[in-house]
Amino acid sequence: DLLAAIGVERLLERCGLHVPHIDAVDEARGFLLLEDLGGTHLLARLKAGGDADALYGAALDALACIQLAPPALSAELPPYDRLVLEREMQLLPEWFCARHLQLTADPVREALLARTMDFLVREMLAQPRVLVHRDYHSRNLMVLEQGGIGVLDFQDALAGPLAYDLVSLLKDCYIAWPRDRVEGWVASYREKIRDSGLVAGVSEAQFLRWFDMAGLQRHLKVLGIFARLWYRDGKSSYLADLPLTLEYVRD
């Protein structure tokens, strides 16, 4: 929805984030004239051998701008609530299990999946609530010529779990890093936001649990999304990203 996208863009600008500035709006025709953030996304720079610590440092600085925004800003967004979280995970049994794996109905498996989803929803809703981009990964982050990170594809932002965007970035479905390196980035980010006054768990272990539970919810959803992108929309390229996503779930 055009007006919703404009609203989120202006909200993120107020957070101090570099998003494509809207130079003009033609609401009647549904057009926006947007700032060009260039053609180099984070994934391309990482795969070209860029300094991962520096690049992720910039991406985490940008994420902190979002998460440290005054609560009144995230309150302007709809909640990332049980209804949304459950609806996302229901893509898994429909598109990945039934359509892609061609699994037949099994009451035992379906009951286990229902319990798992309920558990993950409760875990997610127990986290502090912040502004959530919902797709904060390396293909939506642009490395700007003037330095820093520009952020795209934010129109579905909601107010929700603290660890969601962090795990989208550090357990990216398009590139993977060793667990010890990921944990190092997670720990340094927790220290950054905690020092700025954001509730970041009573310990590193609790924060890491938030991170991993958010990742499991996200990756169950993404398995369904990637399968749907092929079977419904004919986009075959995402099939190549299923193995890494499934490996995160199994891990």
C-alpha positions in Angstrom: 0.0 0.0 0.0 1.5 3.3 -1.1 0.5 5.4 1.8 1.7 2.8 4.3 5.1 2.7 2.5 5.3 6.5 2.7 4.5 6.4 6.4 7.2 3.8 7.2 9.8 5.7 5.1 9.2 8.9 7.0 9.2 7.0 10.3 12.6 5.5 9.5 14.0 8.8 8.4 13.0 10.1 11.8 15.0 7.3 13.4 18.1 8.7 11.6 18.2 5.8 9.1 19.3 6.3 5.5 16.4 5.2 3.4 15.5 6.3 -0.2 14.2 9.8 0.3 10.8 10.5 -1.3 11.3 13.5 -3.7 7.8 13.5 -5.1 4.5 11.6 -4.8 1.7 10.9 -7.4 -0.8 9.3 -5.1 -3.5 9.1 -7.8 -1.3 7.0 -10.1 0.6 5.2 -7.4 4.1 6.5 -8.2 6.9 7.7 -6.0 10.1 9.5 -7.1 12.8 8.1 -4.9 16.5 8.7 -4.1 18.8 6.3 -5.8 21.0 4.5 -3.2 23.3 3.0 -5.9 23.8 -0.5 -7.1 26.0 -2.3 -4.5 24.2 -4.3 -1.9 25.9 -5.7 1.2 25.8 -9.3 -0.2 27.7 -8.3 -3.3 30.4 -6.5 -1.3 30.8 -9.4 1.1 31.1 -12.0 -1.7 33.6 -9.7 -3.4 35.9 -10.1 -0.3 34.9 -6.9 1.6 35.8 -6.5 5.2 33.0 -8.4 6.9 33.6 -6.9 10.4 33.5 -3.4 9.0 30.5 -4.0 6.8 28.5 -5.8 9.5 29.6 -3.0 11.9 27.9 -0.5 9.6 24.8 -2.6 9.2 24.5 -3.1 13.0 25.0 0.7 13.5 22.0 1.2 11.1 20.0 -1.4 13.0 20.7 0.4 16.3 19.3 3.6 14.8 16.0 1.7 14.3 16.0 -0.1 17.6 17.0 2.8 19.8 14.3 5.0 18.3 11.9 6.5 20.9 9.1 4.0 21.7 6.5 6.5 20.4 7.8 5.8 16.9 7.4 2.1 17.0 4.0 2.6 18.6 2.9 4.2 15.3 3.1 0.7 13.6 0.8 -2.3 13.9 2.0 -5.0 16.3 4.0 -8.1 15.3 1.5 -10.1 17.3 0.4 -13.7 17.6 -1.8 -13.5 14.6 1.0 -12.4 12.3 3.6 -14.7 13.7 1.3 -17.8 13.4 0.2 -16.8 9.9 3.8 -16.6 8.8 4.7 -20.0 10.1 1.6 -21.6 8.5 3.4 -21.1 5.2 5.7 -24.0 6.2 3.2 -26.8 6.3 1.3 -25.5 3.2 4.1 -24.7 0.8 7.3 -26.5 2.1 6.0 -29.6 3.7 2.9 -30.4 1.6 3.8 -28.9 -1.8 7.6 -29.1 -1.9 8.3 -32.2 0.2 4.9 -33.8 -0.8 4.4 -35.0 2.8 1.0 -36.5 3.4 -1.2 -35.5 6.4 0.1 -36.9 9.7 -1.8 -36.0 12.9 1.3 -36.6 15.1 3.5 -34.4 13.0 0.9 -31.7 12.8 0.4 -31.7 16.5 4.1 -31.4 17.1 4.3 -28.5 14.6 1.4 -26.8 16.3 3.1 -27.1 19.7 6.3 -25.8 18.2 4.6 -22.8 16.7 2.8 -22.0 20.0 6.2 -22.2 21.8 7.9 -19.9 19.4 5.1 -17.3 19.5 5.3 -17.2 23.3 9.1 -16.9 23.1 8.9 -14.0 20.5 6.2 -12.1 22.4 8.3 -12.3 25.6 11.0 -10.1 24.0 11.2 -6.3 24.3 9.2 -4.6 21.5 11.0 -2.4 19.0 10.5 -1.2 15.5 11.1 -4.2 13.3 12.0 -3.9 9.6 11.1 -7.6 9.1 13.5 -8.3 6.2 16.8 -6.8 7.3 19.3 -8.9 5.3 22.2 -8.4 3.0 20.1 -8.0 -0.2 18.1 -5.1 1.3 21.1 -3.2 2.6 23.0 -0.9 0.2 26.7 0.0 0.7 26.6 3.7 0.0 29.4 5.5 -1.9 29.6 8.2 0.8 29.9 5.5 3.5 27.4 3.8 5.7 24.4 1.7 4.9 21.1 2.5 3.1 18.1 0.4 3.8 15.4 -0.9 1.3 12.2 -3.0 1.4 10.9 -1.7 4.7 7.2 -1.3 3.9 6.1 -4.3 6.0 7.6 -2.9 9.2 5.8 -3.7 12.5 6.4 -3.2 16.2 7.8 -6.5 17.5 10.6 -8.7 19.0 14.0 -7.2 19.6 16.0 -10.0 18.1 14.1 -10.4 14.9 16.0 -8.0 12.6 19.3 -9.0 14.2 18.9 -12.6 13.3 17.7 -11.7 9.8 21.1 -10.0 9.3 23.4 -12.5 11.1 21.6 -15.7 10.1 21.1 -14.5 6.6 19.4 -16.9 4.2 21.9 -15.8 1.4 25.2 -16.0 3.3 26.4 -17.9 6.4 29.1 -17.3 8.9 30.8 -19.6 11.5 28.8 -19.7 14.8 31.6 -18.3 16.9 31.8 -15.2 14.6 28.0 -14.7 14.7 28.0 -14.9 18.5 30.8 -12.3 18.6 28.7 -9.9 16.5 25.6 -10.7 18.7 27.5 -10.0 21.9 29.0 -6.7 20.7 25.6 -5.6 19.4 23.9 -6.4 22.8 26.6 -4.3 24.5 26.0 -1.4 22.2 22.2 -1.2 22.7 22.4 -2.0 26.4 24.9 0.9 26.9 22.4 3.1 25.1 19.6 2.2 27.5 17.7 -0.6 25.7 16.6 -3.7 27.6 18.9 -6.4 26.3 18.2 -9.4 28.6 19.6 -10.2 32.0 22.6 -12.0 30.4 24.3 -12.8 27.1 22.8 -16.2 27.3 19.2 -14.8 27.5 19.9 -12.5 24.6 21.4 -15.3 22.5 18.3 -17.4 23.3 16.1 -14.5 22.0 18.3 -14.4 18.9 18.0 -18.2 18.2 14.3 -18.4 18.9 13.6 -15.5 16.6 15.8 -17.2 14.0 13.8 -20.4 14.2 10.5 -18.6 13.8 11.9 -16.7 10.8 13.5 -19.6 9.1 10.4 -21.8 9.4 8.5 -19.0 7.7 11.1 -18.5 5.0 11.1 -22.2 4.0 7.4 -21.7 3.2 8.1 -18.4 1.4 10.9 -19.7 -0.8 8.8 -22.7 -1.8 5.8 -20.5 -2.5 7.9 -18.2 -4.6 8.6 -21.2 -6.9 5.3 -23.0 -7.0 3.0 -20.0 -7.0 5.1 -17.3 -8.6 7.5 -19.2 -10.8 10.7 -17.8 -9.2 13.0 -20.7 -9.2 16.2 -18.9 -8.0 15.0 -19.2 -4.3 15.1 -23.0 -4.4 18.9 -22.7 -4.2 18.5 -20.9 -0.9 16.4 -23.6 0.7 19.3 -25.8 1.9 21.0 -23.0 4.0 17.6 -22.0 5.5 16.9 -25.6 6.4 20.3 -25.9 7.9 19.6 -23.0 10.2 16.4 -24.7 11.4 18.2 -28.0 12.0 21.0 -26.3 13.8 
